[in-house]
Amino acid sequence: MTVPDPEWCVDPHNESYAALDDVAHRGAAISVSVPRFGGGTAEVLCAAVHQWPFARDDDRGLPYLALDADGSGEVTSLHRSAALAFADQLVAHADQLRARCGLLDSAP
C-alpha cells in the first residue's frame, strides 16, 4: 500500500508499508544558528512539523510541531494552540534579549 504525502512533507515516500502505523511525515526543519566559543555554530530551537497520520493515540494522528531545544533530540511535541503559545513566548523572549543588548553599550 502507498500513502500520499501532505504538501509540507519533505521526506519522499516511495516505499510501500506493511502497516499504516509505520507511516510518518516530516516537514522542513528550522533553527537558530548561534556562534560557539572557539568558532563554528550550533543550531538551537530546532522545529519541524511531524505527523504519524495513522497513530492510535490521543492526538488522533494530527500534525504537531516537534521541538529540539539544543540538537540533542526532540524534547516535546506541540499541537496548534500550544505551538502558538510557545511562539508568543519566543517573541517575548526576543524582546527581552533585545533590551539586554542595550546594556552592552554602557560603560561601568
C-alpha positions as CSV (number, residue, x, y, z in Angstrom):
1,M,0.0,0.0,0.0
2,T,1.3,3.5,-0.7
3,V,0.3,6.7,1.2
4,P,0.2,10.2,-0.4
5,D,2.3,12.9,1.4
6,P,0.9,16.3,2.6
7,E,2.5,19.1,0.6
8,W,4.7,20.1,3.5
9,C,6.4,16.7,3.9
10,V,10.0,16.8,2.7
11,D,10.7,13.0,3.1
12,P,9.9,11.2,-0.1
13,H,7.7,8.2,0.4
14,N,8.0,5.8,-2.5
15,E,8.1,2.8,-0.3
16,S,5.2,0.5,0.5
17,Y,4.1,-0.1,4.1
18,A,3.2,-3.3,5.7
19,A,1.3,-1.4,8.4
20,L,-0.2,2.1,8.4
21,D,1.3,2.7,11.8
22,D,4.7,2.9,10.2
23,V,3.8,6.0,8.1
24,A,5.4,9.2,9.3
25,H,5.6,12.7,7.6
26,R,8.3,15.2,8.4
27,G,8.4,18.9,7.3
28,A,11.4,21.0,6.7
29,A,13.3,21.9,10.0
30,I,14.0,25.5,11.0
31,S,16.5,26.5,13.7
32,V,18.5,29.4,15.0
33,S,22.3,29.4,14.5
34,V,24.4,30.7,17.4
35,P,28.2,31.2,17.5
36,R,30.2,28.8,19.6
37,F,33.3,29.6,21.7
38,G,36.3,28.7,19.6
39,G,34.5,29.0,16.3
40,G,31.7,27.3,14.4
41,T,28.0,27.5,15.2
42,A,25.3,25.5,17.0
43,E,21.8,25.0,15.9
44,V,19.2,25.6,18.6
45,L,15.4,25.9,18.9
46,C,15.0,23.4,16.0
47,A,11.4,22.9,15.0
48,A,9.6,20.9,12.3
49,V,6.1,19.8,11.6
50,H,5.7,16.0,12.0
51,Q,2.8,13.6,11.7
52,W,2.1,10.0,12.3
53,P,-1.2,10.1,10.4
54,F,-2.4,6.6,11.4
55,A,-1.4,6.8,15.1
56,R,-4.0,5.4,17.5
57,D,-3.1,7.7,20.4
58,D,-4.9,10.7,21.9
59,D,-3.9,13.2,19.2
60,R,-5.6,11.0,16.5
61,G,-2.6,11.4,14.2
62,L,-2.8,15.2,13.9
63,P,0.3,17.1,12.7
64,Y,2.4,18.7,15.5
65,L,5.4,20.9,16.0
66,A,8.4,18.8,17.1
67,L,10.9,20.8,19.1
68,D,14.5,20.1,19.7
69,A,16.0,22.7,22.1
70,D,19.7,22.1,21.6
71,G,20.3,19.4,18.9
72,S,20.1,16.5,21.4
73,G,16.7,15.3,20.2
74,E,13.1,16.0,20.3
75,V,12.0,17.3,23.7
76,T,8.3,17.9,23.1
77,S,5.5,17.9,20.6
78,L,3.0,20.8,20.4
79,H,-0.3,20.9,18.7
80,R,-1.6,24.2,17.2
81,S,-2.7,26.1,20.3
82,A,0.4,25.1,22.4
83,A,2.7,25.8,19.4
84,L,1.2,29.3,19.1
85,A,1.6,30.0,22.8
86,F,5.2,28.9,22.5
87,A,5.8,31.2,19.6
88,D,4.4,34.1,21.7
89,Q,6.8,33.2,24.4
90,L,9.7,33.3,21.9
91,V,8.6,36.8,20.8
92,A,8.5,38.0,24.4
93,H,11.9,36.4,25.0
94,A,13.4,38.1,21.9
95,D,12.1,41.5,23.2
96,Q,13.8,40.9,26.5
97,L,17.0,39.8,24.7
98,R,16.9,43.0,22.6
99,A,16.5,45.1,25.8
100,R,19.6,43.4,27.3
101,C,21.6,44.3,24.2
102,G,21.1,48.0,25.1
103,L,23.1,47.3,28.3
104,L,26.1,46.2,26.4
105,D,26.9,49.8,25.3
106,S,27.1,51.1,28.8
107,A,30.4,51.6,30.5
108,P,30.9,50.5,34.1
